[in-house]
Amino acid sequence: MSKTLTERLTSALKNVTGKARLTEDNIKDTLREVRMALLEADVALPVVKDFIGKVKERAVGQEVSTALNPGQEFLKIVQSELEHVMGDKNETLDLAAQPPAVILMAGLQGAGKTTTTAKLAKFLIEREKKKVMVVSADVYRPAAIKQLETLAGEVGAEFFPSSGDQKPVKIAKAAIAQAKKSFMDVLILDTAGRLAVDQDMMDEIAELHKSVNPVETLFVVDAMTGQDAANTAKAFSDVLPLTGVVLTKADGDARGGAALSVRQVSGKPIKFLGMGEKTDALEPFYPDRMASRILDMGDVMSLIEEVERKVDKKKAEKLAKKVMKGKGFDLQDFREQLDQMNNMGGLMGMMDKLPGMGQMGAMQGQMAGAENQMAQMGVIIDSMTPDERRFPDKINGSRKKRIASGSGTQIQDVNRVLKQHKQMAKMMKKVGKKGGMAKMMKGMGGMMGGGGGMPPGGMPPGGMPPGGLPPGFNPFK
């Protein structure tokens, strides 16, 4: 996300490095570059003007502290003001109400409200331990109700049926009554997509809001529309008392204009980011973490939380015990490690949260290629029999031919997977030996320089961080 903005800002901020003091003259060019970067990122002009003015006011004449050089001091100011533009702190859902707490989802056509409704239901079920019911009041799009029913089944939410011949207000009231009977904590009400200029549709949602009195009214908007996202949020907030914004398709937004414009233009906080198509691809919005990402300083806190949430600890412990007992690391173990990595968004999803990745375009290209190879490796292993996965040495020429045919690959691709598995198995064998982990950790410092790559899986046994491999090991060569 925001890759173009990140590249432009990090390049611009280098201009003040090495200066003894921050003055109007030596930051003038840098501020001009920052201004252009923000405008090209489709940040609203009033937001850009206000942001530049505040950065200039804080930076000019500021003495360099003993701990920081001018570049770092200026960077600190820019980061602080970016956070302020986006809202200073994370704003959570306010569900303190007599159950069921009603959440109304509003937005333009095609913004992704129905998918976001399911994502939010999953978020509340898994992370907040809530009992959630969903209902669709979209009586204009024939497939909308069925789509929500299917998604509700996927995420484990209760689904309240509705039909196209019903009135939205009646649907909502019936759903609330059923949610009370079923002792639901939260009811999420999906509504029809509408245009801000469509007065009849806006009147309808205003009436719906008045009849259900939701505790949260979330405006769902496509982040890729840039500052238009902020403008439409403001238009809706003139009709509805919005409590927050959900930016969808934020993973595809290379500019970042929406995230930086919404709060100041609409006055409403961003509460969530949609970061992909999967039902678990919804992240709470933290202004400080987003500012960090935009400035290419990474988002390690989100990465840690993701590892904690998505790494299957039971499987990791089981593999650790297996390896420590000297038992082999088979292809089934290898496949499970691939799954662990995919659960965390793959290599690119993890690398995006690491500091400095915006300036490592070549490595990002390599990671994208490696991620494609990982997907192919998974398909190849899936084409093997359970016996072949447990005993890879049994895979002879005829079996390789059958596996290649079943996975739509070539025999050399199968050979590559078997070779990579052997390398991984050797590493695991070393870990299992007495003192093996200590020796491995000793060499970790030279890991990247020694050509080591990312592992094709999650957390190796013994507590190594995800992504850790011994010197010289590259599973993708």
C-alpha positions in Angstrom: 0.0 0.0 0.0 1.1 3.6 -0.7 4.2 2.4 -2.5 4.5 5.5 -4.8 4.1 7.9 -1.9 6.6 5.9 0.3 9.2 6.1 -2.5 8.7 9.8 -3.0 8.7 10.7 0.7 11.7 8.7 1.6 13.6 10.2 -1.3 12.6 13.7 -0.4 13.5 13.3 3.3 17.1 12.4 2.4 17.7 16.0 1.4 18.0 17.3 5.0 20.5 14.7 6.1 23.8 16.1 7.3 22.5 19.6 8.0 23.6 21.1 11.3 20.3 22.9 11.8 16.8 22.8 10.3 16.2 26.2 8.8 13.6 27.5 6.3 16.2 27.5 3.5 17.5 24.0 3.9 14.1 22.3 4.3 12.4 24.4 1.5 13.3 22.0 -1.3 12.4 19.0 0.9 9.0 20.5 1.7 8.4 21.1 -2.0 9.1 17.5 -2.7 6.9 16.3 0.1 4.1 18.6 -1.2 4.4 17.1 -4.7 4.5 13.6 -3.3 1.2 14.1 -1.4 -0.5 15.8 -4.4 0.5 13.0 -6.7 -0.8 10.5 -4.1 -4.2 12.2 -4.6 -4.3 13.7 -1.1 -6.9 16.5 -0.9 -5.4 19.9 -1.4 -6.6 21.5 1.9 -5.1 18.5 3.7 -1.7 19.0 1.9 -1.7 22.7 2.7 -2.5 22.2 6.3 0.1 19.4 6.7 2.9 21.3 5.0 2.2 24.4 7.1 2.3 22.4 10.4 5.5 20.6 9.4 7.2 23.8 8.5 6.1 25.6 11.6 7.5 22.8 13.8 10.7 22.1 11.9 12.1 25.6 11.1 14.7 26.7 13.6 14.4 23.5 15.6 17.8 22.6 17.1 19.1 19.1 16.5 19.0 17.0 19.6 22.0 15.2 20.9 20.4 11.8 20.0 19.1 12.6 16.5 20.5 14.0 13.4 18.5 16.6 11.4 17.1 14.0 9.0 15.8 11.9 11.9 14.4 15.0 13.6 12.6 16.1 10.5 11.4 12.5 9.9 10.0 12.5 13.5 8.1 15.7 12.8 6.7 14.4 9.5 5.6 11.1 11.1 3.9 12.9 14.0 2.0 15.1 11.6 1.0 12.2 9.4 -0.4 10.5 12.5 -2.3 13.7 13.4 -3.8 14.0 9.9 -5.1 10.4 10.1 -6.5 10.7 13.6 -3.7 10.3 16.2 -5.0 7.1 17.7 -6.9 3.9 16.8 -10.7 4.3 17.3 -12.4 1.0 18.1 -16.1 0.1 17.6 -18.3 1.3 20.5 -20.5 -1.8 21.2 -21.5 -0.7 24.7 -25.3 -1.0 24.2 -28.2 -3.3 25.2 -27.6 -6.4 23.0 -27.9 -6.7 20.1 -25.6 -3.8 19.2 -26.6 -2.8 15.7 -24.0 -1.9 13.1 -25.3 -0.3 9.9 -23.1 -0.6 6.8 -23.5 2.2 4.2 -21.6 3.1 1.1 -21.5 3.5 -2.7 -22.3 0.8 -5.2 -19.4 -1.6 -5.7 -17.5 -0.5 -2.6 -17.5 -3.9 -1.1 -20.1 -3.6 1.7 -21.3 -7.2 1.6 -17.8 -8.6 1.7 -16.9 -6.1 4.4 -20.0 -7.1 6.5 -18.7 -10.7 6.5 -15.1 -9.7 7.3 -16.4 -7.6 10.2 -18.5 -10.4 11.5 -15.4 -12.7 11.4 -13.3 -10.1 13.2 -15.9 -9.7 16.0 -16.4 -13.5 16.3 -12.7 -14.4 16.4 -11.1 -11.5 18.1 -13.8 -10.0 20.2 -15.6 -13.4 21.0 -19.0 -12.0 20.1 -22.1 -13.8 18.9 -22.9 -12.1 15.5 -25.9 -12.1 13.2 -25.9 -10.6 9.7 -28.8 -9.5 7.6 -29.1 -8.0 4.1 -31.5 -5.1 3.5 -30.2 -4.8 -0.1 -33.5 -5.5 -1.9 -32.3 -4.1 -5.2 -29.4 -6.4 -6.1 -30.8 -10.0 -6.6 -27.6 -11.8 -5.7 -26.8 -9.7 -2.6 -28.9 -11.7 -0.1 -27.5 -15.0 -1.3 -24.0 -13.7 -1.3 -24.3 -12.6 2.3 -25.8 -16.0 3.3 -22.8 -17.8 1.7 -20.3 -15.6 3.3 -22.0 -15.9 6.7 -21.6 -19.6 6.5 -17.9 -19.2 5.8 -17.2 -17.0 8.8 -19.5 -18.7 11.3 -22.1 -15.9 11.7 -25.8 -16.4 12.1 -27.7 -15.3 8.9 -31.2 -13.8 9.1 -33.1 -14.4 5.8 -34.7 -11.7 3.8 -36.1 -11.3 0.3 -36.3 -8.7 -2.5 -40.1 -8.0 -2.0 -39.6 -6.8 1.6 -39.1 -3.2 2.8 -35.6 -2.6 4.3 -37.1 -1.2 7.6 -39.3 -4.3 8.1 -36.3 -6.5 7.4 -34.2 -4.7 9.9 -36.8 -4.7 12.7 -37.5 -8.4 12.2 -33.8 -9.2 12.3 -33.4 -7.2 15.6 -36.3 -9.1 17.1 -34.7 -12.4 16.1 -31.2 -11.3 17.3 -32.7 -10.6 20.7 -34.4 -14.0 20.9 -31.1 -15.7 19.9 -29.1 -13.7 22.5 -26.9 -12.2 19.8 -24.3 -9.6 20.9 -24.1 -7.9 17.5 -26.3 -7.5 14.5 -24.6 -6.2 11.3 -27.1 -4.7 8.8 -25.9 -4.7 5.2 -27.6 -2.1 3.0 -28.0 -1.4 -0.7 -25.2 0.5 -2.5 -26.3 4.0 -3.4 -25.1 7.2 -5.0 -24.9 10.4 -2.9 -26.8 12.2 -5.6 -29.7 9.7 -5.5 -32.0 11.5 -3.2 -34.6 8.7 -2.9 -32.0 6.2 -1.9 -30.4 8.6 0.6 -33.9 9.2 2.1 -34.4 5.5 2.4 -31.1 4.9 4.3 -31.8 7.9 6.5 -35.3 6.4 7.4 -33.6 3.0 8.0 -31.1 4.5 10.3 -33.8 6.4 12.3 -35.8 3.2 12.7 -33.0 0.9 14.0 -30.8 3.6 15.8 -27.5 1.7 15.3 -24.6 2.1 17.7 -22.2 2.2 14.8 -22.8 3.5 11.2 -19.8 2.6 9.1 -19.2 4.1 5.6 -17.5 1.6 3.3 -15.5 3.1 0.5 -12.9 2.0 -2.0 -9.4 3.3 -1.1 -8.4 3.3 -4.7 -10.7 6.3 -5.4 -8.2 8.5 -3.5 -9.5 11.9 -2.2 -12.9 11.1 -3.7 -13.3 8.6 -0.9 -13.0 11.5 1.5 -15.5 13.6 -0.5 -18.1 10.9 -0.7 -17.7 10.1 3.0 -18.4 13.8 3.7 -21.5 13.7 1.5 -22.9 10.7 3.3 -22.1 12.2 6.7 -24.3 15.2 5.8 -27.2 12.7 5.6 -26.2 10.0 8.1 -24.5 10.4 11.5 -21.5 8.2 10.5 -19.3 6.9 13.3 -16.5 5.7 11.1 -15.1 4.7 7.8 -13.9 1.4 6.4 -11.4 1.7 3.5 -11.6 -1.4 1.2 -9.1 -2.5 -1.4 -6.4 -0.7 0.6 -3.8 -3.4 -0.4 -4.3 -2.3 -4.0 -4.0 1.5 -3.3 -0.5 2.5 -4.4 -1.1 6.2 -3.7 -2.5 6.5 -0.2 -4.6 9.6 -0.8 -7.7 8.2 0.8 -6.1 7.2 4.1 -4.5 10.7 4.4 -7.7 12.6 3.4 -10.7 10.9 5.0 -10.3 12.1 8.6 -9.7 15.7 7.9 -12.2 16.1 5.0 -15.1 14.1 6.4 -14.3 14.5 10.1 -14.9 10.8 10.6 -12.2 8.3 11.8 -11.0 5.4 9.7 -11.8 2.3 11.8 -10.8 -0.5 9.5 -8.7 -1.3 6.4 -9.7 -4.0 3.9 -6.4 -5.6 2.9 -7.4 -8.4 0.5 -10.2 -10.6 -0.7 -10.0 -13.2 2.1 -12.6 -13.0 4.9 -9.8 -12.4 7.5 -8.3 -9.6 5.5 -9.6 -6.8 7.7 -7.3 -4.8 9.9 -8.1 -2.2 12.6 -6.7 1.1 11.5 -3.8 2.5 13.6 -2.7 6.0 12.4 0.8 5.5 14.0 1.3 2.2 12.2 0.1 3.6 8.9 2.4 6.6 9.2 5.2 4.2 9.8 4.4 2.2 6.7 4.1 5.3 4.5 7.5 6.4 5.7 8.9 2.9 5.0 9.6 2.3 8.6 7.6 -0.9 8.6 4.8 -2.1 10.8 6.4 -4.7 13.1 3.6 -4.5 15.7 1.0 -5.7 13.1 3.4 -8.4 12.0 3.9 -9.7 15.5 0.1 -9.6 16.1 -0.5 -11.5 12.9 2.1 -14.2 13.8 0.5 -14.6 17.2 -3.0 -14.9 15.7 -2.3 -17.0 12.6 0.5 -19.3 13.4 -1.0 -22.7 14.5 0.8 -23.1 17.8 -0.2 -26.7 18.3 1.2 -27.7 14.9 4.4 -25.7 15.6 4.9 -27.4 19.0 4.2 -30.8 17.4 6.8 -30.2 14.7 9.3 -28.9 17.3 8.9 -32.1 19.4 9.1 -34.3 16.3 12.4 -32.6 15.3 13.9 -32.6 18.7 13.3 -36.4 19.0 15.3 -36.9 15.9 12.3 -37.9 13.7 12.4 -36.8 10.0 11.0 -33.6 8.5 8.7 -35.0 5.7 6.9 -33.4 2.8 3.7 -33.2 4.8 5.5 -31.0 7.4 6.9 -29.0 4.5 3.4 -28.5 3.2 2.1 -27.3 6.5 4.9 -24.8 6.7 3.8 -23.4 3.4 0.3 -23.1 4.7 1.6 -21.2 7.7 3.2 -18.7 5.5 0.1 -18.3 3.3 -2.0 -17.7 6.4 0.1 -14.7 7.2 -0.4 -13.2 3.7 2.6 -14.9 2.0 6.1 -13.5 1.6 4.9 -10.2 0.2 2.4 -9.7 2.9 5.0 -10.1 5.6 7.8 -8.2 3.8 5.4 -5.2 3.3 5.5 -4.8 7.1 9.3 -4.8 7.5 11.2 -1.5 7.6 13.1 -0.4 4.5 11.3 -2.6 2.0 10.1 0.4 0.0 13.7 1.0 -1.0 14.4 -2.6 -2.0 12.5 -2.9 -5.3 14.8 -5.6 -6.6 14.2 -7.8 -3.5 10.5 -7.2 -3.8 10.6 -8.6 -7.3 12.5 -11.6 -6.1 10.0 -12.1 -3.3 7.1 -12.0 -5.8 8.8 -14.7 -7.9 9.5 -16.7 -4.8 5.9 -16.5 -3.7 4.8 -17.9 -7.1 7.2 -20.7 -6.7 5.8 -21.4 -3.2 2.3 -21.7 -4.7 3.6 -24.1 -7.3 5.4 -26.1 -4.6 2.1 -26.5 -2.7 0.3 -27.8 -5.8 3.1 -30.3 -6.4 3.0 -31.7 -2.9 -0.8 -31.8 -3.0 -0.5 -34.1 -6.1 1.5 -36.7 -4.0 -0.1 -39.6 -2.2 0.0 -39.5 1.7 2.6 -42.3 1.5 4.9 -40.3 -0.8 4.7 -37.3 1.5 5.8 -39.3 4.5 8.5 -41.2 2.6 9.9 -38.9 -0.1 12.7 -41.4 -1.0 10.0 -43.6 -2.6 9.4 -41.1 -5.3 11.0 -42.6 -8.4 10.9 -41.6 -12.0 7.4 -42.9 -12.8 6.0 -41.3 -9.7 7.6 -38.0 -10.6 6.0 -38.2 -14.0 2.6 -38.8 -12.4 3.0 -36.0 -9.9 4.1 -33.5 -12.6 1.1 -34.5 -14.7 -1.3 -34.2 -11.8 0.1 -30.7 -10.8 0.4 -29.3 -14.3 4.2 -28.9 -13.9 7.4 -30.4 -15.3 9.5 -33.2 -13.8 12.3 -30.7 -13.1 9.8 -28.7 -11.0 9.1 -31.9 -8.9 12.9 -32.4 -8.6 13.3 -28.9 -7.4 10.7 -29.4 -4.6 12.4 -32.6 -3.5 15.8 -30.9 -3.5 14.4 -28.0 -1.4 12.8 -30.4 1.0 16.1 -32.2 1.5 17.8 -28.9 2.3 15.1 -28.0 4.8 15.2 -31.5 6.3 19.0 -31.2 6.8 18.5 -27.9 8.5 15.9 -29.4 10.8 18.2 -32.4 11.6 20.9 -29.9 12.7 18.3 -28.1 14.9 17.5 -31.5 16.6 21.1 -32.2 17.6 22.5 -31.1 20.9 23.7 -27.5 20.5 22.3 -27.3 17.0 20.1 -24.3 17.7 22.9 -22.4 19.4 25.2 -23.0 16.3 22.4 -21.9 14.0 21.6 -18.8 16.0 25.3 -17.9 16.0 25.3 -17.7 12.2 22.1 -15.8 12.0 23.9 -12.4 11.8 25.3 -13.2 8.4 22.1 -14.8 7.2 21.0 -12.2 4.6 24.6 -11.6 3.4 25.1 -15.3 3.0 22.4 -15.6 0.4 19.8 -17.0 2.9 16.2 -16.6 1.8 12.9 -16.6 3.5 11.7 -20.0 4.6 8.8 -21.7 2.8 6.9 -21.8 6.1 6.1 -20.3 9.4 8.0 -20.6 12.7 10.7 -23.3 12.8 11.0 -25.2 16.0 13.0 -23.9 18.9 11.6 -20.3 18.7 13.4 -19.0 15.5 11.5 -16.0 14.2 9.5 -16.5 11.0 11.8 -15.9 8.1 14.9 -17.2 9.8 17.2 -19.6 8.0 20.9 -20.6 8.4 23.6 -18.9 6.3 23.7 -20.0 2.7 20.3 -21.6 2.6 18.1 -20.5 -0.2 15.0 -22.6 -0.9 14.3 -20.8 -4.2 17.5 -21.3 -6.1 
